[in-house]
Amino acid sequence: MQVGTLAIQHLFEKDVLYRVPLYQRPYVWKEDEQWQPLWEDLRRLSEDLLTGKQPRSHFLGASVQDRPSVPPGQIETRLLIDGQQRLTTLQLLLRAFEDVVKLSDVSAYGTALMFS
């Protein structure tokens, strides 16, 4: 088992197939309980960046993954044992950000997005 701290971009920077085992519950995050606190944290971090402050780290919680072996030439696969709700939410936020950037035609961000 490998334990460590990763920046969020490391979870999405390479081609990895995240699989959710059947025993995991469906996506259940609610606006007041989970989305709103996360949004407020992201807003504060963004405001720090915009004002030139060094943003502090934000702990999103643990993600427990199993890495089954895959044949050579096949995409790396990881089973999400814990953290499915957080990773799904982050993917939704990143996708929404990509959509806003495309509508705004902000080319500085467009080249960094790789969801298309």
Sequence and secondary structure as in RCSB ss.txt:
>XXXX:A:sequence
MQVGTLAIQHLFEKDVLYRVPLYQRPYVWKEDEQWQPLWEDLRRLSEDLLTGKQPRSHFLGASVQDRPSVPPGQI
ETRLLIDGQQRLTTLQLLLRAFEDVVKLSDVSAYGTALMFS
>XXXX:A:secstr
       THHHHSS EEEE  TTS      IIIIIHHHHHHHHHHHHHHHTT           EEE     TTS 
EEEEEEE HHHHHHHHHHHHHHHHHHHHHT HHHHTT    
